[in-house]
Amino acid sequence: MAKHVFGYHAIEELLRRGSVEGTLLVGRQNERIEQLVELARKAGVEVSEVDEPHLTGLAGSTAHKGAVLALTRGATSPKGELASELDRIGDRPSGLALVLDGVTDPQNLGAILRSADLLGVDFVVLPSRRSVQETAAVARVSAGASAYVPLVVVPNVPTALGLLKDRGFWVYGADMQGSACHGVDLTGKVCLVLGGEGAGMHRLVRERCDALIAIPSVGHVDSFNVSVAAGILLYEIRRQQGFPRHGRRGAGEAGTP
């Protein structure tokens, strides 16, 4: 069954990445659509013209902006095993892993993956149960970044954190009761753990953390959205690490949504 991806940036990144199979379905014609058509032809992806109602039906809304990429292969992030991802980092003096403990909203996962790509996160760990997995919505919200960030799906997050520690990572959980992030030494090999929307980290996951860190705030609402918190904390970690460019990729320039 084809996976339907829409959004100019998401489609563009997937086509540039290559190794995708499927059909680019286009309706209206404009400069952006023409650019996507050209990329599709270069990537060997079939292009088909359809009417706007058909695109709306595939996308489930009118947000497709005239193009939907119906993918039969190549729509997912590069998958990896935790041990092999850690082997790839090896003896590097710094590293950045992100563990999501029960994030369930695809909008949040897509936004987190976009920040993870821009800030050069080495890999993202997701639990196999009670967690959102990759969907077309994730790819769209990530603006194509989900095609580049390695994902590791594990059956047990506390066990995964134990392996990270064994490989020299310090594990920091995001929590409102933690120490201010800018006052904590976040250099070296760092694993950031973010809990799910509302519930936060599970007890066993929290107990595996070496320390808890928080984002200082002065507002009236309870906390930052998990995807916003991810972006802020990942930036602070990379800032303290000196924005190393020896990882999966260096820090990038933020683009338009």
Secondary structure, DSSP 4 states (H G I P E B T S, - for coil): -PEEEESHHHHHHHHHH---EEEEEE-S--HHHHHHHHHHHHTT-EEEE--HHHHHHHHTSSTTTTEEEEEEES-SPPB--HHHHHHHHTT-S-EEEEEEES---HHHHHHHHHHHHHTT-SEEEEESSSS----HHHHHHTTTGGGTS-EEEES-HHHHHHHHHHTT-EEEEEEEEEEEGGGS---SEEEEEEEBTTTBS-HHHHHH-SEEEE----SSSS---HHHHHHHHHHHHHHHTT--SSSSS--------
